[in-house]
Amino acid sequence: MRVLAGDIGGTKTLLRLAEVDPRQPHGVRLLAESRFESAAYRDLTDMVQEFLGANGRGEGLHAACFGVAGPVLGDGQRQQAQLTNLPWRLDSQQLAADLQLPAVRLINDFQAMGYGIEALGPDDLVPLQTAPIDPQAPRVVLGAGTGLGVALLIPTAAHYEVYPTEGGHTDFAPRDGQQEALLHHLRPLFGRVSYERIVSGPGLVAIYRFLLDQAGAAQQTDPLLAAADPAAAISHQAIVAADSRAAAALHLFVTIYGAFAGDLALTTLARGGVFVAGGIAPKIIDRLRNGEFISNFRDKGRMRPLVEQMSVQVVINQQTGLLGATLAASRL
């Protein structure tokens, strides 16, 4: 069947036409794909109509699914979404009418990421811990980027069903003196400190500021904080200068990331696998593979033998969310 899929973000949007064979685990054939600057369009309808106009006007489309960077409300019949960083309000039924499509579904972008996991191949994943995978057990997907996403995947007769969560907003639990000091540093800024305040792009910057504060160093003149993208500048400096304060910040970031992933593995008994996704992980893959992440993932006291038996892999395919939206469209 022919479907339309989209990964809708405040900055960019990816649209894809594809043919899907639901009988095949990797049965997706790309027909067309384009990237758009989201803010250049009045709404999603205008953008999609331009895309379809350049690619056969969407004739024979079975359905469409859009992964949206923002909360999605509704049920199986109708969904609505307000994008976090764009003045678009989306309505699945209105989109179906405007685009003359039989069915349209809106899902959260991290939910789309979860649907894409089961269609990934070995080249799309980097193992951090190898263990047998139970195909009848839950999976958990987490990913740090602008925020910290978490989704639970439950196997059904046909495929994994994805349940988005707000697990990234659970309370940060420090595990040593330095992490306790970090919590005390952040509490006056945020009041309640969640994991997302730390395990995210802004969180890496917050850790770096904390280390500057501990050292009594000036923040106003720090070149990394003055960069256009401070998180990217800090992670780059950490990689090129292993003895730098940036490296110390990234080390603390990875330590807490791994511990949080281990907590999720215990919470969900993810014998189907733990998948580390999001925009940051592929950029720091060497730091995730050097043992810091997994040592903290396993550091669960009496539960260590349990988490040691769970597969942990990093998702390096940056189009996993778009792939997930494609599969979700084929199931409408």
C-alpha positions in Angstrom: 0.0 0.0 0.0 1.1 3.6 -0.7 1.3 5.9 2.3 2.4 9.4 3.2 4.5 10.0 6.3 5.9 13.1 8.0 8.3 14.1 10.8 7.0 17.5 11.8 9.3 19.8 13.7 9.4 23.4 14.7 12.5 24.0 12.5 12.3 21.4 9.7 9.8 18.9 8.3 10.5 15.7 6.4 7.8 14.3 4.2 7.9 10.9 2.5 5.9 8.8 0.1 6.5 5.1 0.4 5.1 1.7 -0.5 4.7 -0.7 2.4 4.3 -4.5 2.3 2.9 -5.3 5.8 3.9 -9.0 5.3 7.6 -8.1 5.2 9.5 -7.0 8.4 11.5 -4.5 6.3 9.0 -4.1 3.5 9.3 -0.3 3.0 10.1 1.1 -0.5 10.9 4.8 -0.7 9.1 6.6 -3.5 9.9 10.3 -2.7 11.2 12.3 0.2 11.7 16.1 0.7 12.8 18.4 3.5 11.0 21.7 4.2 11.7 24.7 6.4 8.6 24.6 8.6 8.3 28.3 9.3 8.2 29.1 5.6 4.6 27.6 5.4 1.3 28.9 6.7 0.3 25.4 7.8 1.0 21.7 7.2 -1.7 21.5 4.5 0.1 23.9 2.2 3.4 22.1 2.6 1.9 18.6 2.0 0.0 19.9 -1.1 3.2 21.3 -2.6 5.0 18.0 -1.9 2.2 15.9 -3.4 1.9 18.2 -6.4 5.6 17.5 -7.2 5.1 13.8 -6.7 2.0 12.6 -8.5 -0.5 14.4 -6.3 -0.8 11.5 -3.9 -2.9 9.3 -6.2 -3.7 6.0 -4.7 -2.7 6.9 -1.1 -4.0 4.6 1.5 -3.4 6.9 4.6 -1.0 9.4 6.2 0.7 9.6 9.6 2.6 12.6 11.0 5.0 12.5 13.9 4.6 15.8 15.7 7.1 17.6 18.0 4.5 18.4 20.7 1.7 16.8 22.7 -1.0 15.0 20.8 -4.5 14.7 22.2 -7.4 12.6 21.1 -8.3 9.0 20.4 -8.3 6.5 17.6 -10.8 8.5 15.6 -9.4 12.0 15.9 -6.2 13.6 17.1 -5.2 17.2 17.6 -1.8 18.7 18.2 -0.2 22.1 18.9 3.4 22.2 17.8 5.7 23.3 20.6 7.8 25.7 18.5 5.5 26.6 15.6 2.0 28.3 15.5 0.4 25.3 13.8 -2.6 23.6 15.3 -3.2 20.2 13.6 -6.4 18.2 13.4 -6.3 14.7 11.9 -9.9 14.9 10.5 -9.4 18.3 9.0 -6.1 17.2 7.4 -7.8 14.2 5.9 -10.6 16.4 4.4 -8.2 19.0 3.1 -5.8 16.5 1.6 -8.6 14.2 0.4 -7.1 11.2 2.1 -9.0 8.2 3.6 -7.3 8.4 6.9 -4.8 10.6 8.8 -3.2 9.9 12.2 -1.2 12.3 14.4 1.3 10.8 16.8 4.0 12.2 19.1 7.4 12.3 17.4 8.9 10.0 20.0 6.0 7.6 19.6 6.9 7.6 15.9 10.5 6.8 16.9 9.2 3.8 18.9 7.3 2.4 15.9 10.4 2.7 13.8 12.5 0.5 16.1 11.2 -2.8 14.9 12.0 -2.1 11.3 15.7 -1.3 11.9 18.5 -3.5 10.8 21.9 -4.2 12.2 23.5 -1.3 10.4 21.1 1.1 12.2 22.1 0.0 15.7 25.3 0.1 17.8 25.4 -2.5 20.6 26.5 -1.4 24.1 25.5 -4.6 25.8 24.8 -7.8 24.0 22.1 -10.2 25.5 19.4 -12.5 24.2 16.2 -10.6 23.2 12.8 -12.0 24.2 10.4 -11.1 21.4 7.4 -11.4 23.8 8.8 -9.0 26.4 8.5 -5.2 26.6 11.0 -2.8 25.1 11.9 0.6 26.2 13.2 3.5 24.1 14.8 6.6 25.5 16.4 9.5 23.9 18.1 12.8 24.8 17.8 15.7 22.5 16.2 19.1 23.1 14.3 17.1 25.8 14.3 13.6 27.1 11.8 11.2 25.5 10.7 7.8 26.8 8.4 5.3 25.2 7.3 1.8 26.2 6.9 -0.9 23.4 4.6 -3.8 24.1 4.4 -6.8 21.7 1.1 -7.6 20.0 0.2 -10.4 17.6 1.1 -8.2 14.6 3.7 -5.7 15.8 5.0 -3.7 18.8 2.5 -1.1 20.0 4.1 2.1 21.3 2.9 3.9 24.4 4.5 7.4 24.9 5.3 8.4 28.4 6.6 11.4 30.4 9.4 9.3 32.0 11.9 12.0 31.3 10.2 14.2 33.8 10.7 11.8 36.8 12.8 13.1 39.7 16.5 13.1 39.3 18.1 10.8 41.9 21.7 11.7 42.7 24.0 8.7 43.3 27.2 10.3 44.8 28.4 13.6 46.3 29.1 15.3 43.0 25.6 14.5 41.7 24.1 15.8 45.0 26.0 19.0 44.5 24.6 19.2 41.0 21.1 18.8 42.4 21.6 21.6 44.9 23.0 23.8 42.1 19.9 23.2 39.9 17.2 23.4 42.6 17.2 27.2 43.0 16.9 27.5 39.2 14.1 25.0 38.6 12.6 24.0 42.0 11.9 20.4 41.1 14.7 18.9 39.1 13.8 16.2 36.7 16.1 14.0 34.6 15.3 16.1 31.5 17.0 19.1 33.2 20.2 17.1 33.0 20.0 14.4 30.3 19.3 16.7 27.3 21.1 19.3 25.2 20.2 22.1 27.7 21.1 19.7 30.5 24.6 19.3 29.2 25.0 23.0 29.3 23.6 23.1 32.8 26.2 20.5 33.9 29.0 22.6 32.3 27.8 25.7 34.1 27.7 23.7 37.4 31.3 22.7 36.9 32.3 26.3 36.1 30.6 27.4 39.3 32.4 24.8 41.3 35.7 26.0 40.0 34.9 29.6 40.5 35.3 30.3 36.8 33.6 33.1 35.0 30.6 32.1 32.9 30.1 35.4 31.1 33.4 35.1 29.1 33.4 31.4 28.5 33.7 30.7 24.8 31.7 27.5 24.8 28.7 29.2 26.4 29.0 32.0 23.9 28.7 29.6 20.9 25.6 29.6 18.8 24.9 26.0 20.0 26.6 25.7 23.5 25.7 22.0 23.9 27.3 21.1 20.5 30.3 23.2 21.4 30.7 21.5 24.7 30.4 18.0 23.3 32.9 18.8 20.5 35.4 20.2 23.0 34.9 17.2 25.2 35.8 14.9 22.3 38.9 16.8 21.1 40.3 17.6 24.5 39.9 14.7 26.9 41.3 16.6 29.9 39.0 19.7 29.5 36.1 20.8 31.7 33.9 20.0 28.8 35.1 16.4 29.0 34.2 16.3 32.7 30.7 17.7 31.8 30.2 15.0 29.2 31.4 12.3 31.5 28.9 13.3 34.2 26.2 13.5 31.5 26.9 10.0 30.3 27.1 8.7 33.8 23.6 10.0 34.7 22.2 8.9 31.3 23.4 5.3 31.8 21.9 5.2 35.3 18.6 6.6 34.1 18.5 4.0 31.3 19.1 1.2 33.9 16.2 2.5 36.0 13.9 2.4 33.0 15.1 -1.2 32.3 14.2 -2.2 35.8 10.9 -0.4 35.7 9.7 -2.0 32.5 11.7 -5.3 32.7 12.8 -4.6 29.2 13.9 -8.1 28.2 12.9 -7.1 24.6 15.7 -4.6 24.6 16.7 -1.1 25.7 17.1 1.3 22.8 19.0 4.6 23.2 17.7 7.0 20.5 17.5 10.8 20.1 19.8 13.4 18.5 22.6 13.4 21.0 23.5 9.6 21.2 25.0 9.2 17.7 27.1 12.4 18.1 28.8 11.0 21.3 28.8 7.3 20.3 32.4 6.8 21.2 31.7 8.1 24.8 28.7 5.8 25.0 30.8 2.8 23.9 33.8 3.4 26.3 32.1 1.7 29.2 30.9 4.7 31.3 27.3 4.3 30.1 27.0 0.6 30.7 28.8 0.5 34.0 26.3 3.0 35.4 23.4 1.1 33.6 24.5 -2.0 35.5 25.1 -0.4 38.8 21.8 -1.5 40.4 23.0 -3.4 43.5 21.0 -6.7 44.0 19.4 -6.1 40.6 22.7 -6.0 38.7 22.4 -9.6 37.4 19.0 -8.7 36.0 20.0 -5.7 34.0 23.1 -7.5 32.7 20.8 -9.8 30.9 19.2 -7.0 28.8 20.2 -5.9 25.4 21.2 -2.3 25.1 21.7 -0.6 21.7 22.1 2.9 20.3 19.9 3.9 17.4 22.1 5.7 14.8 19.5 5.9 12.0 18.4 9.5 12.1 15.3 8.8 10.1 13.8 6.2 12.6 10.9 8.5 13.5 10.0 9.0 9.8 10.2 5.2 9.3 7.9 4.7 12.3 5.3 7.2 10.9 5.5 5.3 7.6 4.7 2.0 9.3 1.9 3.6 11.5 0.3 5.0 8.3 0.2 1.5 6.8 -1.7 0.2 9.8 -4.6 2.6 9.4 
